[in-house]
């Protein structure tokens, strides 16, 4: 019976570098790899398959993941606690209590 866990090649979550051919082509045109990928992606004369591949390769460098932008419940509560009473008649009482502690 095979093991369930262990080392698996390519299973890491580390962002991968752009493919080697992109780096070589970008260096030939004296561009950064991201600039090159965006230029090919926006080139209407390029093959649509190639444009799609460049868009996929450039996406992690241009857009963050949605999960990185989500705010957890604990952070939401801490933020709400800091702004509690702002714009209400209770703010004076809250400031007095904060400075007393």
N, C-alpha and C positions, 0 to 999 in steps of 0.2 A: 504494500500500500504506500502511496506517495505521501510525502509530507505536505501539510497545508501551508506552512509558513516558510520563511527563509528568504534568501537573496534572490531577487529577480532582476535581470538586466533591463534597464530602461524604465524601472518602476518608480524612480524618484520624482519628487514634485518640483525640482529645481527647474527654472525656466531655461530652455535650451537656446543655444546661440543660433543665429540665422544660418541656413545651409551654406556650405562652403562655396558653392558656385556664386551665390549672391555676394559674398564678401569679395571674391576675386573680381567679379564684374564691377562692383562698386569702386574698388581700388583702381581699376583701369580707367574709370571715368572721374577719378578723384572726388568721390562722394562718400559720405557715410553710408553704411548699409541701410539704415532706415530711410534716408533721403532717396536712395536708389529704389528701394521697394515702393515707396510712395510715387516716385516718378513713373515706374513701370505700371503701377496700378492705375494711374491717371492717364496713361498713354492709350488713346482710342485706337491706334493702329496696331497695338500689340494683340497677340492671340488672347481670346477671352479666358481660356484655361490658365494661361500664364498670369493674367491679371488677377484671377481668383486666388491663385497660389500666393501671389505677392500680398494680397489683402489679408489672407490668413496668417502669413508670416509676420506682417507688420502690426496686426491687431494687438498683441500683448504689450507692445511698446507704446501704443497710442491710447489705449483704453484700459482702465483698471477693472478688476473683477467686481461684480456687484456685491459679493460677500465681504469684500474689503471695505465697502462703504456703509454697510449696515451697522447700526448702533445697537448695542446690547441693552437689555433691560436695566442692568445696573448703571450703565452710563446715562441712560435716559432719566432715571430717577435722580442721579446726582445733578444733572443739568437742571431738572425741574426744581430741586431743592435750592439751588443757587439763585434762581429767578423767582422763587415763591414770594408773593406779595408785591411784586413790582407793578406799579400802576394802580394800586389799591390803597385805601385808607390805612391798611394794616402795616404798611411798609415801615412807618415810624416805630411801631412796637417791635417789629422784627429786628430792626437795626439796633435798638436799645438792648434787646436780649442777646444779640450776637456780641456786642461790645462788652456786655456784663460778664460773659463767659470768657 
